[in-house]
Amino acid sequence: MALETCIAFLLADMYDAEDIMLFNKNATRKRRRASVKLKNEESVQVNLKREDDDGKVVFNAVLQSLTISDFKSHFQLTPTQTEELVQLLAPCKWAAIRQEDWTVWHAVLSSLWTLSTQESYQSVANRFHVAESLICDQMDEFCTLVTTNLANHIHWPQAEEADMCVKGFFSAVGLPDTLCVVGTRLIPIMKPTDVPDSEVYRDTEGAYFAKLMAFCDHKGRFTYVSAEHPINWHNSRVLSATEVGKALQEDPVALLHGKHILGDSTFPLTEHVLTPFPDYGTFGQKKVCYNQKVRSALAVVQGSIHTLRSCFQRLGCLQKHSVCQTSLSVKACCILYNMYLETYNVIVDCMDDDIPQKPFHELPYGHSGSLGGISKRQDIAASLGRTAKKRKSMHN
């Protein structure tokens, strides 16, 4: 199946039959010219790259039929980013690419399309005139290759990058020494078969979910994600089971270098993870100001998670029976989302977690916070109060 035919099916809702025929004719002419050019080349190296060159010719034809905005709305990435992604993944062994005339270009474009929509796998397969099993297997393989080869797109901020995060949060919300913010969201899955106890992934209505825990910097970029723990685990337990949580226990200085993470009240208050003041109805202005700023900071991660699910709508219907494969799919989308942020700004649209949880201090094993955490939170709140008074006196 030629790539231009696949694109014609993808664009069927945007163009009428006459437009698609014209698109196919133009793409065919260009492909013929490219084929003639290849025949005139004597270089063996060029011959070895013939398939890739054919893909580029057709890819260019696709770009001529789509505006940059239209392309990004269908595939989330820019044409340049997509081409770079193809070049990076082309040397990899694609077990799913076993159909005649089906190339890495097909694999990447169809996988991006699949991840960006909630169309059934069968519907996507019909668009490309391939078997549903190929679309499913190929998407799993695509996500695995993305998480393997582009893992560096999600990384914990260090050195100068960490300083930029602190400056960014202070500039945006006025809270000092904030490195990252953490938030959660539920990812629907089928009843998992690769875990010891599948029932801990089940909610009260019988649906199954894995929990996405994400850390973001001031720009909304994911710095760490985990999507393998069950819905019935409290956020505090999920945090302790992640690599970040373990690092906070073992060597917080190496992870944070005196800075801290902001989380909501479902996390335990420590000097390394600061949370809002609990509302006992006796709030002073300093605590109110502090809590408002914490909520503003947390809106960054909430907005990123919401936009992630809006861009990659497949996360709402992965239909996987594997927690492992679900986790890989989520991480791949987070990597692609960080690439997406290179050309888009995050639209902050705050949403609460799918299922409200008790604050950590109200749990049977909970506490009001470590002495270091209580002291640090109070000091920051006091400094915000002094700053507010100073600004008020200056205006008077």
C-alpha positions in Angstrom: 0.0 0.0 0.0 1.6 3.3 -1.1 1.9 6.0 1.5 0.0 8.6 -0.5 -3.0 6.3 -0.6 -2.9 6.0 3.2 -2.8 9.7 3.6 -5.7 10.0 1.2 -7.8 7.8 3.5 -6.7 9.8 6.5 -7.8 13.1 4.9 -11.1 11.7 3.6 -13.0 13.8 6.0 -11.2 17.0 5.0 -11.1 16.7 1.2 -13.6 15.6 -1.4 -13.0 12.7 -3.8 -11.8 15.1 -6.6 -9.2 16.6 -4.2 -7.9 13.2 -3.2 -7.6 12.0 -6.8 -5.6 15.2 -7.6 -3.4 14.5 -4.5 -2.7 11.0 -5.6 -1.9 12.0 -9.2 0.6 14.7 -8.0 2.2 12.3 -5.5 2.4 9.6 -8.2 4.1 12.0 -10.6 6.6 13.0 -8.0 7.3 9.4 -7.1 7.9 8.5 -10.7 10.3 11.4 -11.1 12.1 10.3 -7.9 12.2 6.7 -9.3 13.8 7.9 -12.5 16.3 9.9 -10.6 17.2 6.8 -8.5 17.7 4.7 -11.7 20.2 7.3 -12.9 22.2 7.2 -9.7 25.1 4.7 -9.7 25.9 4.9 -6.0 25.2 1.7 -4.1 24.6 3.8 -1.0 21.7 5.6 -2.7 20.2 2.3 -3.8 20.3 1.1 -0.2 18.3 4.2 0.8 15.8 3.9 -2.0 12.9 3.0 0.3 13.7 5.9 2.6 13.9 8.4 -0.3 10.6 7.2 -1.7 9.1 7.9 1.7 10.5 11.4 1.8 9.2 12.2 -1.6 5.7 11.1 -0.6 6.1 12.8 2.7 6.8 16.1 0.9 3.7 15.5 -1.2 1.7 15.1 2.0 3.1 18.4 3.3 2.0 20.2 0.1 -1.6 19.0 0.8 -1.6 20.0 4.5 -0.9 23.3 6.2 1.6 23.0 9.1 -1.3 23.6 11.5 -3.4 20.8 9.9 -0.4 18.4 10.1 0.2 19.1 13.7 -3.5 18.7 14.6 -3.4 15.2 13.1 0.0 14.0 14.2 0.8 16.4 17.1 4.4 16.9 16.0 5.7 19.3 13.3 6.7 17.9 9.9 10.4 18.4 10.8 10.0 16.6 14.2 8.1 13.7 12.4 10.9 13.4 9.8 13.5 13.4 12.5 11.6 10.7 14.4 11.4 8.6 11.3 15.2 8.9 10.8 15.9 8.0 14.4 13.6 4.9 14.3 14.5 3.8 10.8 17.6 1.7 11.8 15.5 -0.1 14.5 14.2 -3.6 13.9 10.4 -3.4 13.3 8.9 -6.8 13.7 5.5 -5.4 12.9 6.6 -4.1 9.5 6.0 -7.2 7.5 3.7 -6.1 4.8 4.8 -5.3 1.3 5.4 -1.5 0.7 4.8 -0.8 4.4 7.7 1.3 5.6 8.9 3.2 8.7 7.1 6.2 7.3 3.8 4.3 7.4 4.6 3.0 10.9 5.3 6.3 12.4 2.5 8.3 10.8 -0.1 5.6 11.4 1.1 5.2 15.1 0.9 8.9 15.7 -2.6 9.0 14.2 -3.6 6.0 16.3 -2.3 7.7 19.5 -4.0 11.0 18.7 -7.5 9.7 18.2 -10.1 7.6 20.0 -11.0 5.8 16.7 -11.3 2.1 17.1 -8.3 0.1 16.1 -10.4 -1.4 13.3 -11.4 2.0 12.0 -7.7 3.1 11.9 -6.8 -0.2 10.1 -9.5 0.4 7.6 -8.1 3.9 6.8 -4.8 2.3 6.0 -6.2 -0.9 4.4 -4.3 -3.2 6.7 -5.2 -5.7 9.4 -6.3 -4.5 12.8 -3.6 -6.7 14.4 -0.9 -4.8 12.4 -2.1 -1.5 13.8 -2.2 -2.8 17.4 1.1 -4.6 17.2 2.8 -1.7 15.4 1.6 0.9 18.0 2.9 -1.2 20.8 6.3 -1.5 19.0 6.3 2.2 18.2 5.8 3.0 21.9 8.5 0.6 23.0 11.0 2.1 20.5 10.1 5.7 21.4 10.6 5.0 25.1 13.9 3.2 24.4 15.4 5.7 21.9 14.0 9.0 23.1 14.2 8.4 26.9 16.3 11.5 27.3 13.4 13.7 26.5 12.1 13.0 30.0 14.8 13.8 32.6 15.2 15.2 36.0 16.5 18.8 36.0 20.1 19.2 37.2 22.6 22.1 37.5 21.7 25.1 35.3 18.5 23.5 34.2 17.4 23.1 37.9 18.2 26.7 38.5 16.1 27.8 35.6 13.2 25.8 37.1 13.5 27.5 40.4 13.6 30.9 38.7 10.7 30.0 36.5 8.4 28.9 39.4 9.4 32.0 41.5 8.7 34.3 38.6 5.3 32.6 37.8 3.9 32.0 41.3 6.3 33.6 43.8 7.4 30.5 45.6 11.1 30.1 46.3 13.3 27.0 45.7 10.6 25.0 43.9 12.1 22.5 41.5 9.1 20.4 40.3 5.4 19.9 40.9 3.7 16.5 41.1 0.2 15.4 40.1 -1.8 12.3 39.3 -4.4 11.1 36.8 -6.1 7.7 36.2 -5.5 5.8 32.9 -8.2 3.3 32.0 -7.1 -0.3 31.2 -8.6 -3.7 30.7 -8.4 -6.2 33.5 -4.6 -6.7 33.7 -3.2 -10.2 33.3 0.5 -9.4 34.1 0.1 -8.4 37.8 -0.2 -10.6 40.9 -3.5 -9.0 42.0 -5.6 -7.5 39.2 -8.4 -6.4 41.7 -6.3 -3.6 43.2 -6.6 -1.9 39.7 -10.5 -2.1 39.9 -12.7 0.7 41.1 -16.0 0.4 42.9 -17.9 0.3 39.6 -15.9 -2.6 38.1 -13.6 -0.6 35.8 -9.8 -0.9 35.9 -7.3 1.9 36.1 -3.6 2.4 36.4 -2.4 5.6 38.1 -0.2 8.1 36.2 2.0 10.1 38.6 3.8 12.9 36.8 6.4 15.5 37.8 6.7 18.7 35.8 9.0 21.7 35.6 7.9 25.3 35.4 7.2 25.0 31.6 5.0 21.9 32.0 7.6 19.5 30.7 7.5 16.1 32.2 10.6 15.4 34.3 9.5 12.0 35.6 6.5 9.8 35.0 5.2 6.5 36.4 2.1 4.8 35.2 2.1 1.3 36.6 0.5 1.5 40.1 -3.1 0.6 40.9 -6.0 2.9 41.5 -6.5 1.6 45.0 -3.1 2.9 46.1 -3.1 6.2 47.9 -0.9 8.9 46.2 1.5 8.8 49.2 2.1 5.1 48.6 2.5 5.6 44.9 5.1 8.3 45.5 7.1 6.1 47.9 7.2 3.3 45.2 8.5 5.5 42.4 12.2 6.1 41.7 11.8 9.7 42.8 10.2 8.6 46.1 13.0 6.2 46.8 15.6 8.8 46.0 13.8 11.2 48.5 14.2 8.5 51.2 17.8 7.5 50.3 19.6 10.7 49.2 17.3 13.7 48.9 20.3 16.1 48.7 21.6 14.5 45.5 18.1 14.7 44.0 17.1 18.2 45.1 20.2 20.0 46.2 18.3 22.0 48.9 15.2 22.6 46.6 11.8 21.0 47.0 8.8 19.5 45.2 5.3 20.9 45.5 2.3 18.5 45.9 -1.3 18.5 47.1 -2.5 17.4 50.5 -2.5 13.7 49.5 1.3 13.7 49.9 3.1 13.7 53.2 4.6 17.1 54.2 8.4 17.0 54.5 11.2 19.5 53.9 11.5 17.9 50.5 7.8 17.8 49.5 5.8 20.8 50.5 2.0 20.7 50.6 -0.8 23.2 51.3 -1.8 24.2 54.9 -4.8 22.1 56.0 -8.0 24.2 56.3 -9.2 24.1 59.8 -11.2 27.3 59.4 -8.6 29.5 61.2 -6.6 30.6 58.2 -4.6 33.7 58.4 -3.7 35.8 55.4 -0.2 34.4 55.2 -1.5 30.8 54.9 -4.2 31.8 52.4 -1.5 33.5 50.2 0.7 30.4 50.5 -2.0 28.0 49.5 -3.1 30.1 46.6 0.5 30.1 45.2 0.8 26.3 45.7 -2.5 25.8 43.8 -1.2 28.1 41.0 2.0 26.0 40.8 0.1 22.7 40.8 -2.0 24.0 37.9 1.1 23.5 35.7 1.2 19.8 36.1 -2.6 19.5 36.1 -2.6 21.4 32.8 0.1 19.3 31.3 -1.7 16.0 32.2 -5.0 17.4 30.8 -3.4 18.6 27.6 -1.5 15.2 27.3 -4.8 13.4 27.3 -6.3 15.9 24.9 -3.5 15.5 22.4 -3.1 11.7 22.7 -6.7 10.7 23.1 -5.8 7.0 22.8 -4.8 7.2 26.5 -8.6 7.2 27.2 -9.1 3.9 25.5 -5.9 1.9 25.2 -7.7 -1.4 25.8 -4.6 -3.1 27.1 -4.7 -6.1 29.4 -1.1 -5.4 30.3 0.0 -2.9 32.9 3.5 -3.0 31.4 2.4 -2.1 27.9 0.0 0.5 29.3 2.9 2.1 31.1 5.1 2.1 28.0 2.3 3.7 26.0 1.8 6.5 28.6 5.6 7.1 28.8 5.8 7.3 25.0 3.0 9.8 24.9 4.7 11.9 27.6 7.9 11.9 25.5 6.0 13.0 22.4 4.3 15.6 24.6 7.6 17.1 25.6 8.4 17.3 21.9 5.0 18.9 21.3 5.9 21.5 23.9 8.8 22.7 21.8 6.2 24.3 19.5 3.2 24.8 21.7 2.6 26.4 25.1 0.7 24.6 27.8 -2.9 25.7 28.1 -3.5 25.5 31.8 -6.9 23.9 32.4 -7.0 22.6 35.9 -8.9 19.4 36.6 -9.2 17.5 39.8 -8.0 13.9 40.1 -10.5 11.3 38.8 -11.2 10.0 42.3 -10.7 12.3 45.3 -8.4 11.0 48.1 -8.2 11.8 51.7 -5.4 14.2 52.7 -2.4 12.3 54.0 -2.7 13.7 57.5 -6.2 12.2 57.8 -5.0 8.6 57.0 -4.7 6.1 59.9 -1.0 6.1 59.4 -0.7 9.7 58.4 0.8 12.6 60.3 0.8 16.4 60.1 4.3 16.6 58.7 7.9 16.3 59.6 9.4 19.0 61.8 11.6 20.1 58.9 8.6 20.3 56.6 6.4 22.2 59.1 9.2 24.7 59.7 10.0 25.3 56.1 6.4 25.8 55.1 5.8 28.3 57.9 9.0 30.2 56.9 7.9 30.5 53.3 4.4 31.6 54.3 5.9 34.2 56.6 8.2 35.5 53.9 5.2 35.8 51.5 3.4 37.9 54.2 6.3 40.2 54.6 6.6 40.6 50.9 2.9 41.5 50.6 3.2 44.1 53.4 6.3 45.6 51.8 4.6 45.9 48.5 1.5 47.5 50.1 3.6 50.1 51.9 5.4 51.0 48.7 2.1 51.6 46.9 0.9 53.8 49.8 
